[in-house]
């Protein structure tokens, strides 16, 4: 079947801000001979992006094929899926129109990667297309950017280290964001506001999104460990210092728990997982935590109401398709530490870090390498298909690629012998 595919990777949404960054990353880093195409609604805009990339990166890009497709046109999506081994889509918000592309890829046996941070979209995708993709051999991989690769592959790296050390199963596990320099992503904001609108006035959807096991493939089989609530306020943690909410915890924690279930609960049946922002110790840590948490709460409240949202998005905050300058993108960075206590009473810590704005430059690296892994490393990937997660679809193949691209993924025991 692959011999019949015209392309290895197609970037759908290549005329958008993040789509252009992903396309540029592939132009700079894909091995020679990798067949890459650009897709979007407007051929004229695709031609413009291709010409700009050729001028920045090299003349070879000028020969990249262009595919016209629209998320509302199922026939064009089916043709897009049949043309490539992998479709990497940056077209969000993904709910509800993104499901048609998931379906087209699942039916065609085409691997798929996106940047979604939308719980209800991922739930709908799994419900409708997991079995279809499993039968066709397609790997449908959600969240291949800052949502949710650092969390998902970070915990997987921690698990691999504990397993190799004979350290037991993971139990209480906390990811703390200890460094974050990032601008807001217009696409991320659009996803957040879309989810807010979707659950407003719909208690059933609100309960589903709030369920800590919302993405589990077998909700009834999940362990009864009590309510694993996302942190919503400032807390002085005896081990981590002052902590506060992490904006992406509501999606990342559910992705990590889905990975555990898809791996037959390999992390452990008593695996408890949360994500927080870490601000350090002492009075300075308290002030940072209180200030940042208050600002995030005010922003969230403003985005809930359409009138104040309209005043912010596209003016103070970026709208979809907008983003920061190249200098600002390069100056961004993030660092996360993942702490766990195991069933053997040991303590381990993993570190995940990268240079570059998490929502833009670092995300382009993560999605670009995920797409290349799906297209070029197929014989080394885990032998599973369906609606998956970065850890279960790509595992150590992707962490190795990301390390080579400059990201940090490391884990070790921290409590001595």
N, C-alpha and C positions, 0 to 999 in steps of 0.2 A: 504493500500500500504506500509506503514512504517514497518508493521510486516514482510514484505517480504524482507526488506533490511538487508543485512548482517552486515552493519556497520553504526555507527552514523556519524563519520567524517573520511574522507580520506584526507591526506596531499599529494597533487600531486606536485612533485618537491622536495621530501624529501631528496634527495641526494645533493641538492644545499645548499649554505651557509645559506640563510634565511629559506629555507625549514626545515633544521635541527633544527634551533632555534625554529620555530613554533612547530615542533614535540616534542622537549624537553619541551617547555612550556606546551603543552597538557599533556605530561607524568607526569609533576609535579603538574598540577592544575586541570585536568579534574576529576569530581567526580568518585568514584569507580563504576565500572560497565559500564562506557562509552566505547563504542566499537570503537576503533581507528585503522585505517590502514595507511600504507605508500605506496605511488605509485611513479613510475618513469620508466625510459626506461630500466634500467639494474637491473635484479634481484640480481646479485652479489653485486652491490653497495648498493642496498636496504638492503641486509642481513648484510653488513658491518655497515651501519648506525644503524640498529636495534640493533646489538650486542653492538655498542658503547653506545647507549642510555641505554640499559639494564645495562651496567656496571656503568653508571653515575647516573641513576635514580632509577633503581630497576628491579628485575628479571621479573616482570609482563610484561614489555615491550617486552620481548623475545617471547611472544606469539602473538604479534600484527600481523595480516595478511599483506602480501605483495601482491601488485597488479602491474603487468607490463603493462604499457600503454605508448603510444607515441603520442605527439601532432600532428604528421602527419599520424596517423593511426586511422581513424574514428571508425572502429569496436572496437578497444581497448578502445577508449574514451566512446563509448556507453556502453560497459560492465562496465567501471569504474563508470559512472553515475548511472547505475542501481543497483550498489552494495551498495550505501551509501545514507543516508539522506542529507549529506552536502559534497561537494567537495571544499576544500580550496587549491587553486593553487598559487604557487609561481613561476611558469614557465613563465618567461618573456624574452625578450620583448613580449608583448601580440599580437601586430599587426605584421603580419596578422594571424599567425597560432593559436593564442588563441581562435579565433572565433569558431573553431570546437568543443571545449570543452563547450563553452557557449551554442552552439546549442544542444549538447548531453544532457546537464543538463536541458535546457528548455524543450526539448521534453520528457524527462523522469520524469519531475516533481521533480527534485532534486535541492535543494538549492545550491548556488554557491557563493564563495567569492574569491576575488583576491587582488593583490597589485598594480594594474595598475595606472599609472599617465599619460596615453596616451589619449588625447582628441579624436583623430580620431578612436581609437579602441572602446572607449565607445560609440561614435556616431554610428559606424557600428553595434555594439552589440544591441543597442536600435532599430535601423532601422530594423534589421533582426529578432530579437528574442523577442522583448517586448511582442507582442501579443501572440506568441507561449507560452511564460512562463506564461503570465497572464491566459491563458486557462488551462495550466497543473497544475497551482498552485505553480510554482517554483519562488523562490526569487533569482534573479540574482543581486548580490551586488558587485559593483566595488569599488575599492579604500578603502580597509579595513585596511590600514596601516597608516603611517605618511601622505601619500596621501590616503584618504582625511578626515580621521576620526576627527582629532582635529578641522579642519575648519568646517566640516559639522555638527558634534555633538555640537561643540562650539556655532555656530549660533543657532542651535535648542534649546540648553539650554538657550540662551539669549531670544529667542522667548517665551519659556515656562514661564520664569520669568516675562517678560513684560505682557504676557496674564494674568497670575495669579494676577498681580498687577493692571489690567485694564489700562495699560499704553499706549494704542493705537497700531498702526502698526509701524513696523520697517521702517525707511527711510535711511538716510545716515549712513552706517555701515562700519567700518574699522577694520580689523584684523591686529594687529601689533605684529610681532615676537620680543619679548623683550629679550629673552635669547635662545641661540642655541649653544650647544656644540655637534658637530656631525662629524663623518667621512663621506666621500662620499660612497654611496652604489653602488656597481658594477652594480646591476640590474637597479637602477635609472639612472645611466649614460648610460646604454645600451638603456633604453627607450627614453632618451633625444636624443641620437644620431640617434636612429631609426626614431623618428619623424622629426628630421632635414633632414634626407635623404629622407623621404617620401614627404615632402612639397617642397623640392628644385626642382625648374624647373616645378612645378605644381601649377599655380596660383589659381586654383579652390580649391585645398586642403588647400593651405595656407590661403585663405580667410575663409574657413570653420573653420580651427583651431583657427584663430584670432577672430572669432565672439564671443562676450561676452556671447551670448545665444546659443553657439554651441551644448549644450546638452539638450536644452529645448525640452519637448515632444510636444510643440505647438508653434513653433517660431513666427507664425503670431499673436498669442495672447499676446506676451510679450509687456510690456509697452514701449512706446517710451520715454526713459529718456535721450536720447543723447548717445553719445559714451562712454561706460564705459571702458576706457582704463586701462590696467595694467600699473603700475608705471614702467618707464624705466630709470629714472635718479634720482639723489639725489635731495631731496626737504626738505625745512624747513617748517614743518607743524606747524601752530600756536597752535594746541592742543597736538600733539604727539612729537614735537621736530624734530630732523633730521631723515629723513626716506630715504630708498632706495628700490630698487626692491627686491622682495622675489621670489626665484627661482621656487617655487611650485605654485605661484599665478595663472599661466596660466591654470592649471587644477583645482585647488581648487575652484576658483571663479565660474567656470562653473558648478561644481558639486553642490555648494550651490544654485546657481540660478535654477538648475534642481530640487532640493529639494523643493524650493519655488513653482515652477510650479506644481510638482506632488502633493503638498499639497493644490492645488487650490489657489495659491498665498496667503497662510495664513500669511506669513511674511509681506505682504503688496504689493499693486500694484505700490507703489513708492519706493520699496526696491532697494537701490543702494549699491553695495558691492564691496569692493576692499581689497587687502592684500598687506602689506608692511613689510619691515624689519625696526625695530625701533632702533635707536642708541643713544638716549638721547639728552640733550640740550647743548647749549654752544659750545665753540670751540672744546672741546673734542669729542662731538657728531658729529660735522661736520667732523673732521678728521677720526673718525671711519667709518662714512657713506661713505666718499669719498674713503677711502682705500678699504673697503669691496666691494663697488660697482665696483671700477676699477678692482679688482681682479676677480670678477665674470664675468665682461665683457670680460676680457682677456681669461679666461677659456672657456667661451662660444664660442668666436671667434676661439680658438684653436680646439675645438671639431667639428666645422663646416667643417673643411678641413680634408679630410681623411689622408693626410700625417702627419700633426701634431697630429691628433687623435691617430694614430698608435704609435707615440712616447710616448704618455701619458698613454693610457689605458693598464693596465696590468703591468705598470712600476711605474710611479708616482701615477697614479690613479688605483683603483681596477677594474678588469674586472668582468664579470658575474661569480658568484660562489666564489668570493673572498670577504674577509672582515677582520675587525680588531680583535685584541685579546679580550679575555673575560674581561680583566682589562679595556681596552679602551672602550668596550661596556658599562660596568657598570658605567664608569665615565661620560658618556654623559648625556645630559638633554635638556629640552626645556620648554619655557614658552611663552604663547600667551595671549594677551589681546584684546578683541573684544569690540569696542565702538560703541554705536548707539544713534542716536537722533530719537525720535518717533514722530508720527503725533500729539501726545498730548503735544509736546514740552518738553518731559522729556529725561533725559540721563541715560543710563544703561551701565554697563560694565560686561562682562563675562571673566573669567580666565580659561585657559586650560593649564595644566602643567604635566610633568612626568619626572621621573628619568630614565636614560638609554638612550643610543644612539638612536635618533629618527628613523633612517633608519634600525636599527637592533634589539636591545633589546626591545625598546618600540614598534616597529612594530610587533614583535613576540607576545607581550602581546595583542595588539589590534586585530590582526588577530585571535589569539587563542580564545579570548573571543567572538569575532564575530561569529566564527564557533560554539562555544559551545552554544551561544544564539540561533542560527539558529537550532541547533540539539535538544537542551534540553528545550528551553523556548517557543516552538511553540504556545502554547495556550495563551501566554501573548504578542505576537508580534502583530504589526498592521496587520489588515486583508486586506493586499494587496499583489499582486504578479506581476511579470513582471521584467523588467530591472530597478532596483531601485538604491537608494543611501543609505549610512549608516543611515542617519536620517529617511528616509521614510520606510526603511525595518525593522530597529531595534530600533530606537528612544530611549526612556528612559530605555528600558530593557538593552541596551548595555551601556548607561552611568552609570547605577547602577552597572553593572558588572565591568566596568573600574574603578569606584571609589573604589569598594571593592578590586581591584587589585593594588591600590595605586595611580591612576591618579587623578588629580584635574579637576573637572568641576563645576564651581560655577558662579552665576550671581546675580547682585543686582543693585538697583537704586543708582546713585552716585551724584544726584543734589539736595539732601535734600527732604523736604516734598512737 
